[in-house]
Amino acid sequence: MLGALKDQVTYARSHYDAVLKQFQFGTANSVDVMDANTLLVTAERQLSDADSPLPVGIENEPLPGGVFISLEEREYYMNDPGKFEYEIRNAMPIPA
């Protein structure tokens, strides 16, 4: 699977370079460049997501109220979501 994603990134990068050259010569417009860039960024993101051991965005994910927590704290609160609201309301320290 990683091999296919790496191939997609390679293709997207070469496609972006080609569209950028076309833009410089006047045969492509800015929308074409943005589309090629989106394709490249999407391919890179998919490769990054597949290559990382944890889903992106889990660590330091904001909870309701804009509070950022670690993975350990998130697991603590996911077992009983009422704990978070109670502790925030009563200004109790978040366990480490």
Backbone as CSV, one residue per row, in Angstrom:
resi,resn,N_x,N_y,N_z,CA_x,CA_y,CA_z,C_x,C_y,C_z
1,MET,0.823,-1.187,0.000,0.000,0.000,0.000,0.873,1.259,0.000
2,LEU,1.932,1.257,0.804,2.808,2.424,0.833,3.463,2.661,-0.519
3,GLY,3.780,1.581,-1.214,4.383,1.713,-2.535,3.458,2.447,-3.501
4,ALA,2.178,2.096,-3.469,1.209,2.749,-4.349,1.057,4.222,-3.983
5,LEU,1.045,4.518,-2.692,0.929,5.913,-2.258,2.171,6.716,-2.638
6,LYS,3.344,6.092,-2.531,4.574,6.771,-2.962,4.537,7.051,-4.463
7,ASP,4.003,6.100,-5.225,3.858,6.308,-6.668,2.905,7.466,-6.963
8,GLN,1.827,7.564,-6.172,0.885,8.672,-6.354,1.560,10.014,-6.082
9,VAL,2.385,10.069,-5.043,3.102,11.304,-4.729,4.068,11.653,-5.852
10,THR,4.773,10.669,-6.364,5.707,10.898,-7.465,4.973,11.430,-8.697
11,TYR,3.844,10.806,-9.017,3.053,11.266,-10.158,2.542,12.681,-9.922
12,ALA,1.989,12.931,-8.740,1.414,14.247,-8.442,2.481,15.333,-8.493
13,ARG,3.677,15.018,-8.015,4.772,16.001,-8.045,5.173,16.317,-9.488
14,SER,5.306,15.285,-10.323,5.685,15.529,-11.719,4.560,16.251,-12.463
15,HIS,3.311,15.923,-12.147,2.167,16.606,-12.753,2.174,18.086,-12.370
16,TYR,2.423,18.374,-11.091,2.477,19.766,-10.629,3.588,20.532,-11.356
17,ASP,4.756,19.919,-11.461,5.874,20.570,-12.156,5.516,20.858,-13.617
18,ALA,4.847,19.914,-14.270,4.462,20.100,-15.669,3.441,21.224,-15.812
19,VAL,2.453,21.251,-14.932,1.425,22.295,-14.998,2.043,23.658,-14.695
20,LEU,2.983,23.706,-13.768,3.648,24.963,-13.447,4.420,25.493,-14.660
21,LYS,5.087,24.613,-15.395,5.794,25.031,-16.618,4.802,25.518,-17.666
22,GLN,3.670,24.816,-17.774,2.634,25.257,-18.713,2.128,26.645,-18.335
23,PHE,1.971,26.874,-17.045,1.517,28.183,-16.572,2.536,29.261,-16.931
24,GLN,3.817,28.956,-16.765,4.864,29.925,-17.081,4.889,30.257,-18.570
25,PHE,4.501,29.301,-19.425,4.472,29.532,-20.869,3.110,30.031,-21.348
26,GLY,2.161,30.169,-20.429,0.863,30.723,-20.785,-0.147,29.734,-21.324
27,THR,0.127,28.434,-21.204,-0.823,27.437,-21.718,-1.677,26.819,-20.615
28,ALA,-1.488,27.253,-19.376,-2.325,26.809,-18.253,-2.640,28.042,-17.416
29,ASN,-3.750,27.981,-16.708,-4.120,29.124,-15.866,-3.902,28.805,-14.390
30,SER,-4.187,29.778,-13.538,-3.931,29.609,-12.108,-4.796,28.522,-11.484
31,VAL,-5.979,28.288,-12.035,-6.853,27.225,-11.512,-6.209,25.858,-11.771
32,ASP,-5.587,25.711,-12.935,-4.886,24.454,-13.241,-3.749,24.211,-12.246
33,VAL,-3.023,25.285,-11.903,-1.928,25.162,-10.936,-2.474,24.790,-9.563
34,MET,-3.574,25.432,-9.152,-4.165,25.103,-7.848,-4.675,23.668,-7.807
35,ASP,-5.271,23.199,-8.893,-5.738,21.807,-8.953,-4.572,20.828,-8.828
36,ALA,-3.480,21.126,-9.539,-2.304,20.255,-9.469,-1.703,20.280,-8.065
37,ASN,-1.701,21.448,-7.440,-1.186,21.556,-6.074,-2.071,20.777,-5.098
38,THR,-3.370,20.857,-5.272,-4.294,20.107,-4.417,-4.064,18.609,-4.558
39,LEU,-3.867,18.163,-5.792,-3.578,16.741,-6.032,-2.298,16.321,-5.308
40,LEU,-1.268,17.153,-5.387,0.002,16.847,-4.733,-0.137,16.833,-3.213
41,VAL,-0.768,17.837,-2.659,-0.929,17.908,-1.201,-1.774,16.750,-0.689
42,THR,-2.818,16.392,-1.418,-3.668,15.265,-1.018,-2.877,13.957,-1.031
43,ALA,-2.078,13.753,-2.060,-1.266,12.529,-2.145,-0.243,12.486,-1.017
44,GLU,0.398,13.623,-0.738,1.373,13.666,0.360,0.708,13.418,1.704
45,ARG,-0.482,13.953,1.881,-1.205,13.760,3.139,-1.607,12.299,3.319
46,GLN,-2.076,11.667,2.256,-2.461,10.252,2.335,-1.254,9.387,2.674
47,LEU,-0.112,9.699,2.075,1.103,8.951,2.380,1.513,9.165,3.831
48,SER,1.437,10.397,4.289,1.792,10.710,5.677,0.858,9.998,6.656
49,ASP,-0.430,10.012,6.357,-1.403,9.346,7.231,-1.168,7.840,7.285
50,ALA,-0.839,7.254,6.150,-0.627,5.801,6.097,0.672,5.408,6.770
51,ASP,1.640,6.312,6.770,2.967,6.013,7.307,3.071,6.261,8.811
52,SER,2.147,7.052,9.379,2.257,7.370,10.806,1.548,6.318,11.655
53,PRO,2.082,6.009,12.831,1.473,4.984,13.682,0.152,5.429,14.302
54,LEU,-0.048,6.733,14.474,-1.284,7.258,15.054,-1.988,8.132,14.036
55,PRO,-3.312,8.177,14.078,-4.023,9.082,13.185,-3.601,10.529,13.447
56,VAL,-3.447,11.290,12.391,-3.051,12.686,12.531,-4.182,13.453,13.194
57,GLY,-3.835,14.327,14.126,-4.828,15.168,14.763,-5.314,14.655,16.096
58,ILE,-4.905,13.476,16.521,-5.368,12.951,17.799,-4.635,13.642,18.952
59,GLU,-3.311,13.740,18.862,-2.538,14.363,19.933,-2.890,15.838,20.013
60,ASN,-3.125,16.311,21.211,-3.464,17.711,21.463,-4.702,18.152,20.690
61,GLU,-5.678,17.276,20.622,-6.930,17.616,19.961,-7.785,18.435,20.913
62,PRO,-8.378,19.529,20.430,-9.183,20.340,21.341,-10.484,19.638,21.711
63,LEU,-10.851,19.755,22.951,-12.136,19.259,23.423,-13.114,20.428,23.446
64,PRO,-14.391,20.169,23.707,-15.327,21.283,23.832,-14.806,22.288,24.858
65,GLY,-14.899,23.532,24.530,-14.384,24.565,25.416,-12.995,25.019,25.000
66,GLY,-12.410,24.410,23.949,-11.121,24.833,23.436,-9.932,24.385,24.250
67,VAL,-10.091,23.386,25.108,-8.993,22.901,25.935,-8.249,21.813,25.169
68,PHE,-6.918,21.934,25.079,-6.109,20.925,24.408,-5.616,19.909,25.433
69,ILE,-5.691,18.632,25.054,-5.283,17.579,25.971,-4.375,16.584,25.257
70,SER,-3.636,15.815,26.037,-2.769,14.788,25.475,-3.582,13.518,25.223
71,LEU,-2.949,12.536,24.601,-3.626,11.261,24.350,-4.048,10.584,25.647
72,GLU,-3.166,10.621,26.647,-3.489,9.976,27.922,-4.702,10.644,28.571
73,GLU,-4.734,11.977,28.530,-5.871,12.689,29.112,-7.140,12.397,28.325
74,ARG,-7.004,12.290,27.010,-8.178,12.004,26.184,-8.767,10.635,26.544
75,GLU,-7.899,9.628,26.723,-8.384,8.307,27.109,-9.081,8.366,28.467
76,TYR,-8.527,9.142,29.399,-9.107,9.296,30.723,-10.533,9.843,30.611
77,TYR,-10.716,10.870,29.784,-12.041,11.483,29.657,-12.984,10.694,28.763
78,MET,-12.461,9.945,27.807,-13.333,9.180,26.922,-14.040,8.060,27.675
79,ASN,-13.436,7.583,28.764,-14.087,6.553,29.563,-15.315,7.088,30.279
80,ASP,-15.310,8.371,30.619,-16.451,9.008,31.286,-16.485,10.479,30.883
81,PRO,-17.162,10.814,29.776,-17.164,12.186,29.278,-17.675,13.208,30.291
82,GLY,-18.488,12.783,31.232,-18.999,13.708,32.241,-17.903,14.257,33.135
83,LYS,-16.789,13.516,33.277,-15.668,13.976,34.107,-15.126,15.302,33.603
84,PHE,-14.990,15.430,32.279,-14.414,16.632,31.701,-15.266,17.851,32.040
85,GLU,-16.561,17.748,31.779,-17.450,18.876,32.046,-17.463,19.207,33.536
86,TYR,-17.484,18.199,34.394,-17.494,18.432,35.834,-16.214,19.128,36.286
87,GLU,-15.055,18.644,35.804,-13.784,19.215,36.236,-13.581,20.632,35.706
88,ILE,-14.022,20.889,34.489,-13.921,22.245,33.931,-14.820,23.189,34.695
89,ARG,-16.046,22.738,34.939,-17.013,23.574,35.657,-16.519,23.901,37.053
90,ASN,-15.872,22.965,37.709,-15.422,23.157,39.079,-13.951,23.529,39.175
91,ALA,-13.324,23.843,38.038,-11.930,24.290,37.968,-10.969,23.340,38.673
92,MET,-11.198,22.049,38.509,-10.288,21.072,39.080,-9.144,20.846,38.102
93,PRO,-7.946,20.565,38.595,-6.826,20.322,37.677,-7.057,19.052,36.858
94,ILE,-6.604,19.089,35.625,-6.686,17.913,34.754,-5.555,16.962,35.148
95,PRO,-5.869,15.674,35.342,-4.815,14.739,35.763,-3.728,14.580,34.713
96,ALA,-2.507,14.352,35.157,-1.382,14.200,34.221,-1.163,12.749,33.870
